Amino acid sequence: MSARLSASHAAFLGIVLAITGFILWSALSASTSLNNLIVVAPAALLLGVLALCIVVAALRSPDADPAPAGALGDLLLLAGFGIFCYALTHVGFDVATFVFVWAGIVMSGGRSLWVPPLYAAIFSLALVKGFGSLFSYPMLTLVL
């Protein structure tokens, strides 16, 4: 691999793709109906395309500096995602998404006072309303 894609990032990308592949395989094994695959198939495709873009970008610019956070940043993001998953059923999809996106922006270097929470709020609103229109059952939300 190039210097831009560290071993920890490559391992994390591999784990994400393996889990995505397993979930897609499991959904396809259960049923190939549109209702069963309406979220899983597009999400798996999107993750595959994004992973390919990351690898291609890393191979095209081998002289770039590696990401400063390294393995610690990956572990913090993974822990944050675990907290996000736990918070979905305790504080609601809207608040959990807002906090996770805001924290992710700050971890990625966003230092503005108003841009991270504004982006997190817009993203959370779009996600809650979008998923709310896709699913036939109500999602736990606190604000929206």
C-alpha positions as a Python dict, from the first residue, in 0.01 Angstrom:
ca = {
    (1, 'M'): (0, 0, 0),
    (2, 'S'): (106, 358, -35),
    (3, 'A'): (211, 589, 243),
    (4, 'R'): (-126, 759, 231),
    (5, 'L'): (-324, 447, 328),
    (6, 'S'): (-181, 329, 658),
    (7, 'A'): (-205, -32, 770),
    (8, 'S'): (-466, 55, 1033),
    (9, 'H'): (-680, 236, 775),
    (10, 'A'): (-649, -55, 532),
    (11, 'A'): (-747, -301, 806),
    (12, 'F'): (-1043, -86, 908),
    (13, 'L'): (-1153, -59, 545),
    (14, 'G'): (-1124, -436, 509),
    (15, 'I'): (-1333, -497, 822),
    (16, 'V'): (-1602, -255, 702),
    (17, 'L'): (-1615, -424, 360),
    (18, 'A'): (-1624, -774, 514),
    (19, 'I'): (-1913, -682, 744),
    (20, 'T'): (-2094, -509, 457),
    (21, 'G'): (-2050, -818, 241),
    (22, 'F'): (-2181, -1044, 517),
    (23, 'I'): (-2488, -826, 576),
    (24, 'L'): (-2561, -813, 202),
    (25, 'W'): (-2516, -1191, 170),
    (26, 'S'): (-2744, -1246, 470),
    (27, 'A'): (-3015, -1017, 328),
    (28, 'L'): (-2995, -1186, -12),
    (29, 'S'): (-3014, -1529, 150),
    (30, 'A'): (-3327, -1431, 344),
    (31, 'S'): (-3517, -1282, 52),
    (32, 'T'): (-3448, -1108, -276),
    (33, 'S'): (-3764, -897, -256),
    (34, 'L'): (-3739, -522, -299),
    (35, 'N'): (-3872, -458, 53),
    (36, 'N'): (-3587, -662, 200),
    (37, 'L'): (-3312, -498, -5),
    (38, 'I'): (-3430, -137, -36),
    (39, 'V'): (-3174, -8, 216),
    (40, 'V'): (-2915, -286, 230),
    (41, 'A'): (-2831, -312, -141),
    (42, 'P'): (-2780, 63, -210),
    (43, 'A'): (-2582, 103, 114),
    (44, 'A'): (-2356, -191, 23),
    (45, 'L'): (-2305, -51, -326),
    (46, 'L'): (-2224, 293, -187),
    (47, 'L'): (-1974, 148, 63),
    (48, 'G'): (-1807, -52, -213),
    (49, 'V'): (-1775, 252, -439),
    (50, 'L'): (-1642, 468, -155),
    (51, 'A'): (-1387, 201, -60),
    (52, 'L'): (-1273, 179, -421),
    (53, 'C'): (-1238, 559, -436),
    (54, 'I'): (-1027, 556, -118),
    (55, 'V'): (-794, 287, -253),
    (56, 'V'): (-760, 454, -596),
    (57, 'A'): (-688, 792, -435),
    (58, 'A'): (-427, 632, -209),
    (59, 'L'): (-258, 458, -503),
    (60, 'R'): (-256, 774, -716),
    (61, 'S'): (-78, 990, -458),
    (62, 'P'): (182, 775, -281),
    (63, 'D'): (391, 1073, -168),
    (64, 'A'): (121, 1226, 50),
    (65, 'D'): (160, 1226, 427),
    (66, 'P'): (-36, 961, 618),
    (67, 'A'): (-336, 1068, 821),
    (68, 'P'): (-223, 1221, 1152),
    (69, 'A'): (-475, 1040, 1372),
    (70, 'G'): (-362, 689, 1276),
    (71, 'A'): (-484, 390, 1471),
    (72, 'L'): (-596, 598, 1768),
    (73, 'G'): (-827, 804, 1547),
    (74, 'D'): (-970, 485, 1396),
    (75, 'L'): (-1033, 338, 1740),
    (76, 'L'): (-1196, 660, 1861),
    (77, 'L'): (-1423, 667, 1556),
    (78, 'L'): (-1513, 301, 1608),
    (79, 'A'): (-1589, 366, 1977),
    (80, 'G'): (-1796, 668, 1876),
    (81, 'F'): (-1992, 452, 1635),
    (82, 'G'): (-2058, 201, 1913),
    (83, 'I'): (-2186, 481, 2135),
    (84, 'F'): (-2399, 605, 1843),
    (85, 'C'): (-2556, 260, 1801),
    (86, 'Y'): (-2630, 242, 2174),
    (87, 'A'): (-2774, 595, 2175),
    (88, 'L'): (-3014, 517, 1889),
    (89, 'T'): (-3245, 331, 2125),
    (90, 'H'): (-3193, 554, 2428),
    (91, 'V'): (-3195, 918, 2309),
    (92, 'G'): (-3336, 874, 1960),
    (93, 'F'): (-3216, 860, 1603),
    (94, 'D'): (-3217, 1237, 1557),
    (95, 'V'): (-3008, 1334, 1860),
    (96, 'A'): (-2769, 1039, 1824),
    (97, 'T'): (-2708, 1124, 1458),
    (98, 'F'): (-2660, 1493, 1534),
    (99, 'V'): (-2401, 1429, 1806),
    (100, 'F'): (-2218, 1158, 1605),
    (101, 'V'): (-2191, 1374, 1292),
    (102, 'W'): (-2081, 1679, 1492),
    (103, 'A'): (-1815, 1476, 1675),
    (104, 'G'): (-1699, 1322, 1347),
    (105, 'I'): (-1657, 1663, 1188),
    (106, 'V'): (-1459, 1790, 1486),
    (107, 'M'): (-1241, 1473, 1483),
    (108, 'S'): (-1177, 1530, 1113),
    (109, 'G'): (-1040, 1878, 1177),
    (110, 'G'): (-1347, 2103, 1165),
    (111, 'R'): (-1265, 2394, 1394),
    (112, 'S'): (-1538, 2642, 1313),
    (113, 'L'): (-1785, 2721, 1589),
    (114, 'W'): (-2098, 2721, 1376),
    (115, 'V'): (-2030, 2503, 1068),
    (116, 'P'): (-2009, 2159, 1240),
    (117, 'P'): (-2335, 2191, 1437),
    (118, 'L'): (-2514, 2346, 1138),
    (119, 'Y'): (-2401, 2070, 904),
    (120, 'A'): (-2487, 1806, 1166),
    (121, 'A'): (-2835, 1954, 1210),
    (122, 'I'): (-2907, 1968, 835),
    (123, 'F'): (-2770, 1617, 782),
    (124, 'S'): (-2970, 1479, 1077),
    (125, 'L'): (-3290, 1643, 957),
    (126, 'A'): (-3247, 1505, 604),
    (127, 'L'): (-3162, 1159, 736),
    (128, 'V'): (-3453, 1141, 980),
    (129, 'K'): (-3705, 1267, 725),
    (130, 'G'): (-3560, 1046, 449),
    (131, 'F'): (-3558, 727, 655),
    (132, 'G'): (-3894, 820, 804),
    (133, 'S'): (-4046, 819, 457),
    (134, 'L'): (-3879, 485, 368),
    (135, 'F'): (-3976, 282, 675),
    (136, 'S'): (-4331, 184, 756),
    (137, 'Y'): (-4266, 178, 1132),
    (138, 'P'): (-4191, 481, 1351),
    (139, 'M'): (-3834, 554, 1456),
    (140, 'L'): (-3752, 666, 1809),
    (141, 'T'): (-3674, 1038, 1792),
    (142, 'L'): (-3638, 1297, 2064),
    (143, 'V'): (-3670, 1627, 1877),
    (144, 'L'): (-3783, 1561, 1519),
}
